[in-house]
Amino acid sequence: MPRSVHHVNLSVPVDGVPAMTGWLVDVLGYRSVPAGPEITALVESMGRSLHWFEADDGHQIHLSPAAEHSVTPNAHTAVRLDDALDAVLDRLAAQGVEVRTTTFDGERHAFAADPAGNLWELVGP
């Protein structure tokens, strides 16, 4: 039985990594982390590049630049922000990002699209 999510891999446009890095680091609070030399060599041998980000609890977001990037309308990535939710929502508002919120199961859930168009569900009290 699975114990936890290790990482989520998101497709982004080929030129979308800088904007996504800003979203992940400056808005959501992830940090950029280097990949190990073995996985870097393997991925680069396939003509791809690595862009990894990590949260305080160790889960990661990986970005895959793709010429054929497209958004899947109902797919989303959900992350628990707990007490950081309000600060993240303030940063999104300052950037003019449309956010839709609802409350269920005793928690707030905010939905916003990242610069690549991927939908995120941000959860907190």
LOVOTI-135572 format. One record per residue: residue number from 1; residue in one letter; x, y, z of N, C-alpha, C in turn. Coordinates in steps of 0.001 Angstrom, whole numbers, padded with zeros to 6 digits. Last residue first. Example, Ala and Ser with C-alpha at 12.3 -4.5 7.8 and 13.67 -1.06 7.14 Angstrom:
<nodes>
<nr=2, rest=s, nu=012850, nv=-002250, nw=007080, cau=013670, cav=-001060, caw=007140, cu=012900, cv=000030, cw=007870>
<nr=1, rest=a, nu=013190, nv=-005690, nw=007800, cau=012300, cav=-004500, caw=007800, cu=013200, cv=-003300, cw=007800>
</nodes>
This chain:
<nodes>
<nr=125, rest=p, nu=-006851, nv=026032, nw=006617, cau=-007979, cav=026268, caw=007531, cu=-008798, cv=027495, cw=007142>
<nr=124, rest=g, nu=-006260, nv=024814, nw=003220, cau=-005867, cav=025320, caw=004529, cu=-007102, cv=025590, cw=005391>
<nr=123, rest=v, nu=-005060, nv=024057, nw=-000010, cau=-005917, cav=023688, caw=001114, cu=-005361, cv=024254, cw=002420>
<nr=122, rest=l, nu=-005386, nv=024538, nw=-003382, cau=-004600, cav=024958, caw=-002224, cu=-005495, cv=024843, cw=-000989>
<nr=121, rest=e, nu=-005085, nv=023058, nw=-006386, cau=-006006, cav=023159, caw=-005258, cu=-005160, cv=023405, cw=-004012>
<nr=120, rest=w, nu=-004327, nv=024125, nw=-009667, cau=-003869, cav=023783, caw=-008316, cu=-005016, cv=023946, cw=-007344>
<nr=119, rest=l, nu=-004035, nv=023421, nw=-013121, cau=-004886, cav=023804, caw=-011998, cu=-004310, cv=023276, cw=-010690>
<nr=118, rest=n, nu=-001868, nv=024816, nw=-015548, cau=-002216, cav=023673, caw=-014704, cu=-003006, cv=024165, cw=-013493>
<nr=117, rest=g, nu=-000948, nv=027002, nw=-016943, cau=-002354, cav=026647, caw=-017083, cu=-002786, cv=025447, cw=-016271>
<nr=116, rest=a, nu=001517, nv=027918, nw=-016427, cau=001415, cav=026969, caw=-017539, cu=-000025, cv=026528, cw=-017774>
<nr=115, rest=p, nu=001166, nv=029497, nw=-014133, cau=001482, cav=030151, caw=-015413, cu=001403, cv=029231, cw=-016629>
<nr=114, rest=d, nu=-001709, nv=027839, nw=-012560, cau=-000322, cav=028310, caw=-012572, cu=-000021, cv=028941, cw=-013938>
<nr=113, rest=a, nu=-004957, nv=028632, nw=-011393, cau=-004107, cav=028081, caw=-012454, cu=-002710, cv=028681, cw=-012341>
<nr=112, rest=a, nu=-006590, nv=027701, nw=-008351, cau=-005944, cav=028709, caw=-009198, cu=-005086, cv=028002, cw=-010239>
<nr=111, rest=f, nu=-008743, nv=027337, nw=-005642, cau=-008339, cav=026804, caw=-006941, cu=-007783, cv=027933, cw=-007804>
<nr=110, rest=a, nu=-008830, nv=026532, nw=-002248, cau=-008714, cav=027593, caw=-003239, cu=-008157, cv=026986, cw=-004526>
<nr=109, rest=h, nu=-010652, nv=025516, nw=000398, cau=-009989, cav=024993, caw=-000793, cu=-010020, cv=026111, cw=-001826>
<nr=108, rest=r, nu=-010792, nv=025315, nw=003914, cau=-010914, cav=026116, caw=002701, cu=-010111, cv=025448, cw=001590>
<nr=107, rest=e, nu=-012509, nv=022782, nw=005855, cau=-011307, cav=023444, caw=005359, cu=-011631, cv=024292, cw=004139>
<nr=106, rest=g, nu=-014709, nv=021254, nw=006585, cau=-014084, cav=022100, caw=007593, cu=-012820, cv=022811, cw=007141>
<nr=105, rest=d, nu=-015684, nv=020049, nw=004309, cau=-014992, cav=019205, caw=005294, cu=-014205, cv=020045, cw=006299>
<nr=104, rest=f, nu=-015263, nv=023074, nw=002436, cau=-015933, cav=021802, caw=002703, cu=-015056, cv=020963, cw=003616>
<nr=103, rest=t, nu=-015478, nv=026105, nw=000811, cau=-015180, cav=025441, caw=002083, cu=-015971, cv=024147, cw=002133>
<nr=102, rest=t, nu=-013801, nv=027664, nw=-001928, cau=-014968, cav=027040, caw=-001331, cu=-014522, cv=026434, cw=-000003>
<nr=101, rest=t, nu=-012660, nv=030000, nw=-004400, cau=-012561, cav=029305, caw=-003124, cu=-013903, cv=028713, cw=-002711>
<nr=100, rest=r, nu=-010639, nv=030805, nw=-007102, cau=-011997, cav=030437, caw=-006682, cu=-011876, cv=029628, cw=-005402>
<nr=99, rest=v, nu=-008709, nv=033357, nw=-008435, cau=-008780, cav=032276, caw=-007450, cu=-010250, cv=032046, cw=-007113>
<nr=98, rest=e, nu=-006686, nv=034764, nw=-010886, cau=-008053, cav=034438, caw=-010493, cu=-008039, cv=033224, cw=-009573>
<nr=97, rest=v, nu=-004000, nv=036897, nw=-010172, cau=-004406, cav=035524, caw=-010505, cu=-005832, cv=035291, cw=-010013>
<nr=96, rest=g, nu=-002741, nv=039293, nw=-009639, cau=-003926, cav=039311, caw=-010477, cu=-004399, cv=037924, cw=-010903>
<nr=95, rest=q, nu=-000759, nv=039371, nw=-007820, cau=-000361, cav=039087, caw=-009202, cu=-001549, cv=039071, cw=-010157>
<nr=94, rest=a, nu=-002163, nv=039742, nw=-005501, cau=-001244, cav=040808, caw=-005919, cu=-000782, cv=040617, cw=-007361>
<nr=93, rest=a, nu=-003406, nv=037250, nw=-005331, cau=-004215, cav=038444, caw=-005591, cu=-003340, cv=039583, cw=-006095>
<nr=92, rest=l, nu=-001161, nv=035671, nw=-004672, cau=-001897, cav=035433, caw=-005925, cu=-002732, cv=036650, cw=-006297>
<nr=91, rest=r, nu=-000531, nv=036727, nw=-002172, cau=000441, cav=036832, caw=-003273, cu=-000238, cv=036605, cw=-004619>
<nr=90, rest=d, nu=-002870, nv=036022, nw=-000756, cau=-002504, cav=037440, caw=-000906, cu=-001520, cv=037618, cw=-002063>
<nr=89, rest=l, nu=-002655, nv=033240, nw=-000853, cau=-003781, cav=033888, caw=-001526, cu=-003511, cv=035378, cw=-001725>
<nr=88, rest=v, nu=-000376, nv=032956, nw=000763, cau=-000329, cav=032553, caw=-000648, cu=-001466, cv=033213, cw=-001416>
<nr=87, rest=a, nu=-001410, nv=033839, nw=003198, cau=-000286, cav=034554, caw=002587, cu=-000168, cv=034210, cw=001107>
<nr=86, rest=d, nu=-003412, nv=031882, nw=003645, cau=-003768, cav=033301, caw=003480, cu=-002651, cv=034089, cw=002813>
<nr=85, rest=l, nu=-001882, nv=029444, nw=003868, cau=-002860, cav=029661, caw=002794, cu=-003155, cv=031142, cw=002585>
<nr=84, rest=a, nu=-000254, nv=028832, nw=005953, cau=000327, cav=029667, caw=004899, cu=-000683, cv=030012, cw=003805>
<nr=83, rest=d, nu=-001535, nv=027019, nw=007605, cau=-001579, cav=028440, caw=007975, cu=-000965, cv=029368, cw=006934>
<nr=82, rest=d, nu=-001927, nv=024741, nw=004963, cau=-002246, cav=025038, caw=006355, cu=-002246, cv=026544, cw=006590>
<nr=81, rest=l, nu=-001512, nv=023753, nw=002484, cau=-000699, cav=024898, caw=002882, cu=-000897, cv=025269, cw=004346>
<nr=80, rest=r, nu=-001495, nv=020882, nw=000648, cau=-001933, cav=021436, caw=001926, cu=-000971, cv=022550, cw=002321>
<nr=79, rest=v, nu=-002301, nv=020674, nw=-002783, cau=-001291, cav=020740, caw=-001730, cu=-001893, cv=021391, cw=-000493>
<nr=78, rest=a, nu=-003170, nv=019052, nw=-005750, cau=-003646, cav=019599, caw=-004479, cu=-002517, cv=019554, cw=-003458>
<nr=77, rest=t, nu=-003427, nv=019518, nw=-009137, cau=-002493, cav=019152, caw=-008083, cu=-002976, cv=019828, cw=-006815>
<nr=76, rest=h, nu=-005763, nv=018224, nw=-011563, cau=-005210, cav=019264, caw=-010707, cu=-004243, cv=018659, cw=-009702>
<nr=75, rest=a, nu=-007841, nv=017809, nw=-014443, cau=-006720, cav=017370, caw=-013620, cu=-006232, cv=018532, cw=-012761>
<nr=74, rest=n, nu=-009722, nv=018819, nw=-016164, cau=-010166, cav=018400, caw=-014834, cu=-009036, cv=017942, cw=-013925>
<nr=73, rest=p, nu=-008242, nv=019666, nw=-018573, cau=-009169, cav=020529, caw=-017839, cu=-009516, cv=020094, cw=-016411>
<nr=72, rest=t, nu=-004923, nv=019574, nw=-019134, cau=-006050, cav=018651, caw=-018998, cu=-007055, cv=019327, cw=-018077>
<nr=71, rest=v, nu=-003107, nv=021519, nw=-021382, cau=-003720, cav=021437, caw=-020065, cu=-004869, cv=020446, cw=-020123>
<nr=70, rest=s, nu=-000119, nv=020645, nw=-023102, cau=-001538, cav=021010, caw=-023108, cu=-002076, cv=020792, cw=-021703>
<nr=69, rest=h, nu=002896, nv=020634, nw=-024877, cau=002203, cav=020920, caw=-023615, cu=000744, cv=021267, cw=-023869>
<nr=68, rest=e, nu=004647, nv=019886, nw=-026867, cau=003239, cav=019523, caw=-027034, cu=002423, cv=019756, cw=-025766>
<nr=67, rest=a, nu=007093, nv=020580, nw=-025901, cau=006579, cav=021336, caw=-027047, cu=005094, cv=021079, cw=-027233>
<nr=66, rest=a, nu=007642, nv=020716, nw=-022455, cau=007175, cav=019910, caw=-023581, cu=006628, cv=020810, cw=-024681>
<nr=65, rest=p, nu=009379, nv=020348, nw=-019417, cau=009086, cav=021202, caw=-020574, cu=008721, cv=020335, cw=-021781>
<nr=64, rest=s, nu=008346, nv=019222, nw=-016506, cau=008798, cav=018646, caw=-017773, cu=008416, cv=019580, cw=-018911>
<nr=63, rest=l, nu=009105, nv=019539, nw=-013101, cau=008583, cav=020162, caw=-014314, cu=009189, cv=019500, cw=-015539>
<nr=62, rest=h, nu=008070, nv=018193, nw=-010028, cau=009024, cav=018136, caw=-011134, cu=008353, cv=018766, cw=-012348>
<nr=61, rest=i, nu=007802, nv=018686, nw=-006653, cau=007159, cav=018994, caw=-007923, cu=008264, cv=018962, cw=-008972>
<nr=60, rest=q, nu=007865, nv=016584, nw=-003715, cau=008476, cav=017367, caw=-004778, cu=007516, cv=017613, cw=-005935>
<nr=59, rest=h, nu=007923, nv=016382, nw=-000143, cau=007318, cav=016068, caw=-001444, cu=007851, cv=017042, cw=-002491>
<nr=58, rest=g, nu=009143, nv=017342, nw=002212, cau=009900, cav=016449, caw=001346, cu=009234, cv=016111, cw=000022>
<nr=57, rest=d, nu=007980, nv=019282, nw=003725, cau=007713, cav=017893, caw=004127, cu=008394, cv=016870, cw=003218>
<nr=56, rest=d, nu=008732, nv=021640, nw=002423, cau=009335, cav=021321, caw=003720, cu=009103, cv=019877, cw=004144>
<nr=55, rest=a, nu=009084, nv=020778, nw=-001086, cau=008416, cav=021420, caw=000042, cu=009088, cv=020981, cw=001340>
<nr=54, rest=e, nu=011069, nv=021319, nw=-004023, cau=010719, cav=020514, caw=-002848, cu=010064, cv=021375, cw=-001774>
<nr=53, rest=f, nu=011584, nv=020811, nw=-007506, cau=011259, cav=021716, caw=-006414, cu=010753, cv=020877, cw=-005244>
<nr=52, rest=w, nu=013456, nv=020485, nw=-010537, cau=012843, cav=019897, caw=-009345, cu=012693, cv=020931, cw=-008244>
<nr=51, rest=h, nu=013946, nv=019868, nw=-013640, cau=013580, cav=021073, caw=-012890, cu=012789, cv=020577, cw=-011692>
<nr=50, rest=l, nu=015962, nv=018529, nw=-016192, cau=015360, cav=018371, caw=-014874, cu=015125, cv=019723, cw=-014217>
<nr=49, rest=s, nu=015380, nv=017771, nw=-019675, cau=016056, cav=018487, caw=-018599, cu=015275, cv=018320, cw=-017302>
<nr=48, rest=r, nu=016098, nv=015418, nw=-022372, cau=015214, cav=016184, caw=-021494, cu=016031, cv=016894, cw=-020430>
<nr=47, rest=g, nu=017415, nv=013536, nw=-023870, cau=017134, cav=014835, caw=-024477, cu=016204, cv=015705, cw=-023650>
<nr=46, rest=m, nu=018178, nv=011316, nw=-022606, cau=016906, cav=011202, caw=-023329, cu=016511, cv=012537, cw=-023962>
<nr=45, rest=s, nu=020351, nv=012158, nw=-021222, cau=020606, cav=011247, caw=-022343, cu=019348, cv=011026, cw=-023181>
<nr=44, rest=e, nu=019096, nv=013564, nw=-019174, cau=019731, cav=014337, caw=-020242, cu=020069, cv=013459, cw=-021440>
<nr=43, rest=v, nu=018302, nv=011364, nw=-017613, cau=017291, cav=012234, caw=-018229, cu=017904, cv=013047, cw=-019370>
<nr=42, rest=l, nu=020833, nv=010261, nw=-016856, cau=019818, cav=009464, caw=-017544, cu=018841, cv=010357, cw=-018300>
<nr=41, rest=a, nu=022088, nv=012420, nw=-015534, cau=022696, cav=011826, caw=-016733, cu=021664, cv=011045, cw=-017534>
<nr=40, rest=t, nu=020254, nv=012797, nw=-013409, cau=020525, cav=013879, caw=-014350, cu=021105, cv=013321, cw=-015647>
<nr=39, rest=i, nu=020456, nv=010414, nw=-012040, cau=019185, cav=010718, caw=-012711, cu=019377, cv=011849, cw=-013719>
<nr=38, rest=e, nu=023197, nv=010695, nw=-011208, cau=022733, cav=009531, caw=-011978, cu=021450, cv=009841, cw=-012749>
<nr=37, rest=p, nu=023424, nv=013085, nw=-009717, cau=024134, cav=012945, caw=-010992, cu=023631, cv=011770, cw=-011839>
<nr=36, rest=g, nu=020219, nv=014302, nw=-008443, cau=021488, cav=013592, caw=-008335, cu=022122, cv=013382, cw=-009697>
<nr=35, rest=a, nu=018980, nv=017636, nw=-008782, cau=018819, cav=016190, caw=-008921, cu=020192, cv=015550, cw=-008792>
<nr=34, rest=p, nu=018567, nv=020373, nw=-006503, cau=019280, cav=019692, caw=-007588, cu=018935, cv=018207, cw=-007605>
<nr=33, rest=v, nu=015630, nv=022326, nw=-005980, cau=016600, cav=021347, caw=-005482, cu=017291, cv=020685, cw=-006671>
<nr=32, rest=s, nu=013972, nv=025268, nw=-004999, cau=014583, cav=024527, caw=-006101, cu=015624, cv=023584, cw=-005510>
<nr=31, rest=r, nu=011248, nv=025175, nw=-002745, cau=012640, cav=025550, caw=-003020, cu=013140, cv=024689, cw=-004175>
<nr=30, rest=y, nu=007953, nv=026661, nw=-002427, cau=008857, cav=025529, caw=-002676, cu=010282, cv=026059, cw=-002811>
<nr=29, rest=g, nu=006136, nv=028767, nw=-002142, cau=007120, cav=028525, caw=-001098, cu=007967, cv=027274, cw=-001246>
<nr=28, rest=l, nu=004242, nv=029824, nw=-003914, cau=003870, cav=028698, caw=-003059, cu=004893, cv=028355, cw=-001977>
<nr=27, rest=v, nu=005598, nv=032163, nw=-004965, cau=004192, cav=032172, caw=-004571, cu=003885, cv=031060, cw=-003577>
<nr=26, rest=d, nu=008329, nv=031628, nw=-005388, cau=007916, cav=032915, caw=-004834, cu=006471, cv=032942, cw=-004344>
<nr=25, rest=v, nu=008379, nv=028872, nw=-006300, cau=009270, cav=029385, caw=-005258, cu=008678, cv=030627, cw=-004589>
<nr=24, rest=l, nu=006295, nv=028475, nw=-008207, cau=006578, cav=027479, caw=-007176, cu=007379, cv=028055, cw=-006012>
<nr=23, rest=w, nu=006377, nv=030852, nw=-009760, cau=005133, cav=030388, caw=-009124, cu=005449, cv=029459, cw=-007953>
<nr=22, rest=g, nu=009057, nv=030857, nw=-010668, cau=008535, cav=031955, caw=-009854, cu=007283, cv=031554, cw=-009100>
<nr=21, rest=t, nu=008970, nv=028507, nw=-012168, cau=009884, cav=028601, caw=-011035, cu=009434, cv=029721, cw=-010100>
<nr=20, rest=m, nu=007183, nv=029242, nw=-014159, cau=006780, cav=028213, caw=-013196, cu=007692, cv=028212, cw=-011972>
<nr=19, rest=a, nu=008755, nv=031101, nw=-015534, cau=007498, cav=031538, caw=-014904, cu=007034, cv=030532, cw=-013863>
<nr=18, rest=p, nu=010915, nv=029394, nw=-016398, cau=011135, cav=030554, caw=-015520, cu=009856, cv=031026, cw=-014812>
<nr=17, rest=v, nu=009517, nv=027352, nw=-017996, cau=010185, cav=027024, caw=-016734, cu=010437, cv=028264, cw=-015859>
<nr=16, rest=g, nu=008378, nv=027807, nw=-020520, cau=007618, cav=028120, caw=-019315, cu=008304, cv=027884, cw=-017989>
<nr=15, rest=d, nu=009183, nv=027099, nw=-023022, cau=009709, cav=028360, caw=-022493, cu=009078, cv=028747, cw=-021155>
<nr=14, rest=v, nu=007747, nv=024710, nw=-023315, cau=009201, cav=024691, caw=-023389, cu=009810, cv=025961, cw=-022793>
<nr=13, rest=p, nu=005063, nv=024509, nw=-020902, cau=005594, cav=024860, caw=-022223, cu=007117, cv=024910, cw=-022181>
<nr=12, rest=v, nu=004931, nv=021606, nw=-018748, cau=004946, cav=023057, caw=-018919, cu=005411, cv=023348, cw=-020345>
<nr=11, rest=s, nu=003601, nv=018992, nw=-016784, cau=004008, cav=019474, caw=-018098, cu=003935, cv=020996, cw=-018110>
<nr=10, rest=l, nu=004697, nv=017796, nw=-013661, cau=003793, cav=018647, caw=-014424, cu=004408, cv=019037, cw=-015755>
<nr=9, rest=n, nu=004720, nv=015245, nw=-011370, cau=005408, cav=015761, caw=-012546, cu=004401, cv=016530, cw=-013393>
<nr=8, rest=v, nu=005056, nv=014985, nw=-007941, cau=004111, cav=015185, caw=-009030, cu=004911, cv=015781, cw=-010176>
<nr=7, rest=h, nu=006412, nv=012612, nw=-005600, cau=006446, cav=013814, caw=-006419, cu=005314, cv=013805, cw=-007421>
<nr=6, rest=h, nu=005447, nv=010919, nw=-003508, cau=006849, cav=011337, caw=-003574, cu=006987, cv=012618, cw=-004380>
<nr=5, rest=v, nu=002823, nv=010520, nw=-001311, cau=003176, cav=010955, caw=-002660, cu=004620, cv=011442, cw=-002617>
<nr=4, rest=s, nu=002894, nv=007570, nw=000792, cau=002792, cav=009009, caw=000563, cu=003089, cv=009294, cw=-000902>
<nr=3, rest=r, nu=002491, nv=004822, nw=000833, cau=002612, cav=005556, caw=002092, cu=002431, cv=007055, cw=001912>
<nr=2, rest=p, nu=000568, nv=002252, nw=-000818, cau=001367, cav=003479, caw=-000850, cu=001364, cv=004176, cw=000512>
<nr=1, rest=m, nu=000847, nv=-001182, nw=000000, cau=000000, cav=000000, caw=000000, cu=000894, cv=001248, cw=000000>
</nodes>
